[in-house]
Amino acid sequence: MMRRPVAPMFRGQAPRTLDRAARAARLPPVRVTRKGQGLQDVIVGICRFSFLGRCDWAGTAGQGAGAPELLAQRGALLYAPERLERRFAAFETLCLPSVKAQTDGDFRFWLLTSPEMPRPWLERLRDLCAGVPQIRLIVSDKRETVNALREPLREAAEAAGRPVIQFRVDDDDAFSRHHVARIHRHARRFADLPAFAISYPQGLVMGSYQGEPISYWRAHQPFLGAGAAVRMRGPGRCIYAYNHFQLPKHFPAFTDVGGLGYVQTRWDEGDSVATIVARFPKWFQQLDPAEFQRELAEDFPFLQGIDLGFVERKGAA
């Protein structure tokens, strides 16, 4: 039986076999460094922070993103001082520490907001971002997330030589300190795929509604928005073009059940369709506070012993 010859490696250029495979997958040719190694994948985390436009909130489902009456209604809700205070508390306690705690710092993190955010709050957000090298604050007057991020994504893809790997997270969620490292590891395994999606379904949930005491849970939620990652086929395409639960219908999909991927917040400030249907579904496993603290140890040590009281709406009970 004849064996196929192994393509030789040439210093300073990609093997022709890899170029042919790249063209077949409709990707740019493989770039190689002087040492003959391919460039590392670019990872971009994306978080919408009080973005005034269409999103997956129940109040905007099926409505035009630029309708004046909807914008006025949404703007009054998004930028109410009490709400902003609680969202900032969540961001500063959960999401921002997650960015800073990553064991692999080779990534970017984009925060998307709108110019309608009151100036004092916008400046506060700028100050929080200023000291973190991975963070880029994008202030856009576009009313669709996909439109606001199209050019930044194209620019990043052009610099990388192929579409970047995106992951999404909400400002009131935390993601594992190993999140970026895990994505890099899986990206190497999926290097021959033009597009793919990754989910980290094992995680923790904490929540409170109407001022009730905070409850704690362990959950398995495949393709939850918090931490879901994807390489899109087009360089300017955004992860928000698809409902996160629908990603496995459109891409080769992989779920990593090793470790915990997220800490999700379920509270009065959330209005996604999923949390309205079931705030704490019956398949969630309830934890006592001590168990919750122990579960944080490996993936979220930066949350251990932290005051999470902002989740309770004061005076609502």
C-alpha positions in Angstrom: 0.0 0.0 0.0 1.4 3.3 -1.0 1.9 6.0 1.6 1.2 9.6 0.9 4.3 11.7 1.0 4.5 14.1 3.9 4.6 17.8 2.7 7.9 19.4 3.7 8.0 22.5 5.8 9.6 25.5 4.3 11.0 28.2 6.5 9.3 31.6 5.9 6.3 30.3 3.9 3.3 28.1 4.5 3.2 24.6 3.0 1.3 24.5 -0.3 -1.0 21.7 1.1 -2.1 24.1 3.9 -2.7 26.8 1.4 -4.9 24.5 -0.7 -6.8 23.4 2.4 -7.3 27.1 3.4 -8.7 28.0 0.0 -11.1 25.0 0.2 -12.3 26.3 3.5 -12.6 29.8 2.1 -10.1 31.1 4.6 -7.0 33.3 3.9 -3.8 31.3 3.3 -2.0 30.2 6.5 0.5 32.7 7.7 3.7 31.5 9.1 6.2 33.3 11.4 9.9 33.3 10.7 10.2 30.3 12.9 7.7 28.4 10.7 4.8 28.4 13.2 1.3 29.6 12.4 0.0 32.8 14.0 -2.0 32.4 17.2 -5.7 32.8 17.0 -7.1 36.2 18.1 -9.8 36.0 20.8 -12.2 38.9 21.4 -14.6 39.0 24.3 -17.7 41.1 23.7 -19.9 42.7 26.4 -22.8 45.0 25.8 -23.1 47.6 28.7 -26.4 49.4 28.7 -26.4 49.4 24.9 -29.4 51.3 23.5 -30.6 49.1 20.7 -32.0 45.7 19.9 -31.0 42.9 22.2 -32.4 39.7 23.6 -34.5 41.4 26.3 -38.2 40.6 26.3 -39.1 44.2 25.8 -37.3 44.5 22.5 -38.1 41.1 21.0 -39.6 41.4 17.5 -39.4 45.2 17.4 -37.5 47.5 15.2 -34.3 48.6 16.9 -34.6 52.3 15.8 -38.2 53.0 16.5 -38.3 56.4 18.3 -40.9 55.4 20.9 -39.0 52.2 21.7 -35.7 54.1 22.0 -37.3 56.6 24.4 -38.8 53.9 26.5 -35.6 51.8 26.6 -33.4 54.8 27.2 -35.4 55.9 30.3 -35.1 52.3 31.6 -31.4 51.7 30.8 -30.1 55.0 32.2 -32.2 55.3 35.3 -29.7 56.1 38.1 -30.8 53.2 40.4 -30.4 50.7 37.6 -27.0 52.0 36.5 -25.8 51.9 40.0 -26.7 48.2 40.3 -25.3 47.4 36.8 -22.0 49.1 37.7 -21.9 47.2 41.0 -22.3 43.9 39.1 -19.8 44.8 36.4 -17.2 45.9 39.0 -17.8 42.8 41.1 -18.2 40.0 38.5 -17.3 40.8 34.9 -14.3 43.2 35.3 -12.5 41.0 37.8 -13.0 38.1 35.4 -11.1 40.0 32.7 -8.3 40.9 35.0 -8.0 37.3 36.4 -7.4 35.5 33.2 -4.5 33.0 33.3 -3.9 33.7 29.6 -3.8 37.4 28.9 -3.6 37.0 25.1 -7.1 38.3 24.2 -9.1 41.5 23.7 -12.3 42.5 25.5 -14.7 45.0 23.9 -17.3 46.9 25.9 -20.1 48.2 23.7 -22.3 51.1 24.9 -24.2 54.0 23.4 -23.5 57.8 23.5 -26.9 58.3 25.2 -25.4 57.0 28.5 -25.3 60.0 30.8 -21.8 61.6 30.9 -20.9 60.9 34.5 -21.6 57.2 34.1 -19.8 57.1 30.8 -16.8 58.7 32.3 -16.9 56.2 35.2 -17.0 53.4 32.6 -14.0 54.9 30.8 -12.0 55.2 34.1 -12.7 51.5 34.8 -11.5 50.4 31.4 -8.4 52.7 31.3 -6.3 50.5 33.5 -6.9 47.2 31.7 -4.9 46.7 28.6 -7.2 44.1 27.0 -10.3 46.4 27.2 -11.5 48.6 24.4 -14.6 50.8 25.0 -16.7 51.2 21.9 -19.3 53.9 22.0 -21.6 53.5 19.0 -24.8 55.3 17.9 -25.8 52.2 15.8 -29.0 50.5 17.0 -28.0 46.9 16.1 -25.1 45.2 17.8 -24.1 43.5 14.6 -23.8 46.8 12.8 -22.0 48.5 15.7 -19.3 45.8 15.7 -19.0 45.0 11.9 -16.1 47.3 11.2 -14.1 46.6 14.4 -14.5 42.9 13.7 -13.4 43.3 10.0 -10.3 45.3 11.1 -9.4 42.6 13.7 -9.8 39.8 11.1 -7.7 41.6 8.6 -4.9 42.0 11.1 -5.2 38.4 12.2 -5.5 36.9 8.7 -8.8 35.2 9.4 -12.0 35.8 11.4 -11.4 36.2 15.1 -12.8 33.9 17.7 -15.5 35.8 19.7 -17.0 35.1 23.0 -19.9 36.9 24.7 -20.7 37.7 28.3 -23.1 40.0 30.1 -21.9 42.8 32.4 -23.6 41.0 35.3 -21.9 37.7 34.8 -18.5 36.3 35.6 -16.4 33.9 33.4 -13.8 31.4 34.5 -10.2 32.7 35.0 -9.2 29.8 32.6 -11.7 30.9 29.9 -9.3 32.4 27.4 -6.8 29.6 27.9 -9.5 27.0 27.3 -10.6 28.7 24.1 -7.0 28.9 22.8 -6.6 25.1 23.5 -9.7 24.2 21.7 -8.9 26.5 18.8 -5.7 24.6 18.1 -7.8 21.4 17.9 -10.2 23.0 15.5 -7.6 24.7 13.3 -8.9 23.0 10.2 -12.5 24.2 10.6 -13.6 27.4 8.9 -16.1 28.0 11.7 -17.1 26.4 15.1 -18.9 27.1 18.3 -17.9 26.3 21.9 -19.9 26.2 25.1 -18.9 25.8 28.7 -22.3 24.6 30.1 -21.3 23.8 33.7 -21.6 26.8 35.9 -23.0 28.6 39.0 -26.0 30.8 39.3 -26.9 33.2 42.0 -30.0 35.3 42.2 -32.7 37.3 44.0 -36.0 38.7 43.0 -38.2 41.3 44.9 -35.6 41.6 47.6 -35.6 37.9 48.6 -32.4 36.5 50.1 -29.8 35.5 47.5 -30.1 31.8 46.5 -27.2 29.8 45.0 -27.3 27.1 42.4 -25.2 24.8 40.3 -26.4 24.4 36.7 -25.8 22.8 33.4 -26.9 25.1 30.6 -25.5 24.3 27.1 -24.8 27.3 25.0 -25.8 29.8 27.6 -24.8 33.3 26.5 -22.3 33.7 29.3 -19.0 32.6 27.8 -20.3 31.1 24.5 -17.6 31.3 21.8 -17.7 31.1 18.0 -15.5 31.6 15.0 -17.8 33.1 12.4 -17.4 32.3 8.7 -17.4 36.0 7.7 -14.8 38.4 9.0 -17.3 41.1 9.9 -20.0 38.8 11.3 -20.8 39.1 15.0 -21.7 36.4 17.5 -24.9 38.3 18.3 -26.2 37.6 14.8 -27.5 34.3 16.3 -29.4 33.5 19.4 -26.7 31.8 21.6 -28.9 28.7 22.1 -29.2 28.3 18.3 -25.4 28.2 17.7 -25.2 24.4 17.4 -27.7 24.5 14.6 -25.4 26.7 12.5 -21.9 25.6 13.4 -19.9 22.5 14.3 -20.4 22.7 18.1 -18.4 21.5 21.1 -19.3 21.5 24.8 -16.5 21.4 27.4 -17.8 20.0 30.7 -14.5 20.3 32.4 -14.5 22.9 35.1 -17.0 25.7 35.6 -17.5 28.3 32.9 -19.6 31.0 34.4 -21.3 32.6 37.3 -24.7 33.9 36.1 -26.8 36.5 37.9 -30.6 36.2 37.8 -32.2 39.2 39.4 -34.7 42.1 38.9 -32.4 43.9 36.5 -32.5 41.0 34.0 -35.3 40.8 31.5 -34.1 38.1 29.0 -36.8 35.8 27.7 -35.1 32.7 29.2 -35.1 34.1 32.8 -38.8 35.1 32.5 -39.8 31.6 31.5 -38.1 30.0 34.5 -36.1 32.1 37.0 -34.5 29.0 38.7 -35.4 25.9 36.6 -36.1 22.6 38.4 -33.0 21.0 37.0 -30.8 23.6 38.9 -29.1 22.1 42.0 -29.5 24.4 45.0 -26.4 25.1 47.1 -26.0 26.6 50.5 -23.7 29.6 50.8 -20.8 27.5 52.1 -21.1 25.1 49.2 -21.2 28.0 46.7 -18.0 29.4 48.2 -16.3 26.1 47.8 -17.4 25.7 44.2 -15.8 29.1 43.4 -12.3 27.9 44.4 -10.8 26.7 41.1 -12.4 28.9 38.5 -13.5 32.0 40.5 -11.1 32.5 43.4 -11.5 36.2 42.9 -15.1 36.0 44.0 -14.5 34.1 47.2 -15.5 36.1 50.3 -16.8 39.0 48.1 -19.9 40.8 49.2 -22.6 40.0 46.7 -25.4 41.9 48.4 -25.9 44.2 45.4 -28.0 41.3 43.9 -30.8 42.0 46.4 -33.1 44.9 45.7 -33.1 46.8 48.9 -36.4 47.6 50.4 -38.3 45.4 47.9 -39.1 42.5 50.3 
